[in-house]
């Protein structure tokens, strides 16, 4: 084993106990049981990016943009489930742009005006 990798490995896996830190919490796994199939169906029905931000868009849907954030299970699901689903099928580039440019995204109607991403503090 190369020198210096022992410490890095111990963060993720303990050889003494055999314990491995889970990639997702039990709570997140429960959310995903509901969200992932709904999200997949939502994206299949909308194969093209709905945000279409000029100079950014890659045109094809890669995920779902949540205009209200994903802080609670209700907000998490509101974007993709039901008749009043308000999420946007979008490419990763447009979704990242919305997260880093919250004010402009709110002006374009892609975010609720009172929601501010933690990433909006950073400029690329």
C-alpha positions in Angstrom: 0.0 0.0 0.0 1.5 3.4 -1.0 2.6 5.6 1.9 0.0 8.1 3.2 -3.0 6.1 2.0 -3.6 4.4 5.4 -5.0 7.6 7.0 -7.3 8.2 4.0 -8.6 4.7 4.0 -9.4 4.8 7.7 -11.8 7.6 7.2 -14.1 5.4 5.1 -13.4 2.0 6.5 -12.1 0.6 9.7 -10.1 -2.6 9.3 -10.4 -3.3 13.0 -14.2 -3.3 13.2 -15.0 -3.9 9.6 -17.4 -0.9 9.7 -17.9 1.0 6.5 -19.6 4.4 6.6 -22.8 4.3 4.6 -23.0 6.4 1.4 -26.6 7.3 2.2 -28.5 7.7 5.5 -31.5 5.5 6.3 -33.7 8.5 6.0 -32.3 9.4 2.5 -32.8 5.7 1.4 -36.5 6.0 2.4 -36.9 9.2 0.4 -35.2 7.7 -2.6 -37.6 4.7 -2.7 -40.4 7.2 -3.5 -38.5 9.9 -5.3 -36.3 7.9 -7.8 -39.1 6.1 -9.7 -41.1 9.3 -9.8 -38.1 11.3 -11.0 -37.3 8.7 -13.7 -40.8 8.8 -15.0 -40.8 12.7 -14.9 -37.6 12.8 -17.0 -38.7 10.2 -19.5 -41.9 12.2 -20.2 -39.7 15.4 -20.7 -36.6 14.4 -22.7 -35.5 18.0 -23.4 -34.3 20.7 -21.0 -37.1 23.0 -20.1 -34.9 25.8 -18.7 -32.9 26.4 -21.9 -30.6 29.0 -20.5 -28.8 30.6 -23.4 -25.1 29.9 -23.6 -25.3 27.2 -20.9 -27.9 24.6 -22.0 -26.8 21.2 -23.4 -30.4 20.5 -24.5 -31.1 17.0 -23.1 -32.7 16.3 -19.7 -30.3 14.9 -17.1 -32.2 15.7 -13.9 -34.9 17.6 -12.2 -34.6 21.2 -11.0 -36.5 21.8 -7.7 -37.6 25.4 -7.7 -38.4 25.2 -3.9 -35.3 23.3 -2.9 -35.3 19.8 -1.4 -35.2 20.5 2.4 -38.3 18.4 3.2 -39.7 15.2 1.7 -42.8 17.3 0.6 -40.6 19.8 -1.3 -38.5 16.9 -2.6 -41.5 15.2 -4.1 -43.5 18.3 -5.1 -41.2 18.8 -8.1 -42.1 15.4 -9.7 -45.3 13.9 -8.3 -48.9 14.8 -9.0 -50.9 17.1 -11.3 -49.3 20.2 -9.7 -45.7 19.0 -10.1 -43.7 22.2 -10.4 -40.2 20.9 -11.1 -38.3 21.4 -14.4 -36.7 18.7 -16.4 -33.3 20.1 -17.1 -29.7 19.5 -18.1 -27.0 19.5 -15.4 -25.5 22.7 -16.8 -28.8 24.7 -16.5 -29.4 23.3 -13.0 -26.0 24.3 -11.9 -26.5 27.8 -13.3 -29.7 28.1 -11.3 -28.0 27.1 -8.1 -25.1 29.5 -8.5 -27.3 32.4 -9.8 -30.3 32.3 -7.5 -31.3 35.9 -8.0 -31.4 35.7 -11.8 -33.1 32.3 -11.6 -35.8 33.7 -9.4 -36.3 36.6 -11.9 -36.7 34.1 -14.7 -39.2 32.1 -12.6 -37.0 29.1 -12.1 -36.8 29.5 -8.3 -39.2 30.7 -5.7 -38.0 34.3 -4.7 -37.7 33.3 -1.0 -35.5 30.3 -1.7 -31.8 30.8 -1.7 -29.3 28.0 -2.4 -26.3 27.6 -0.2 -24.3 27.6 -3.5 -25.5 31.0 -4.5 -22.8 32.6 -2.3 -20.2 31.3 -4.7 -19.5 32.6 -8.1 -17.7 30.6 -10.8 
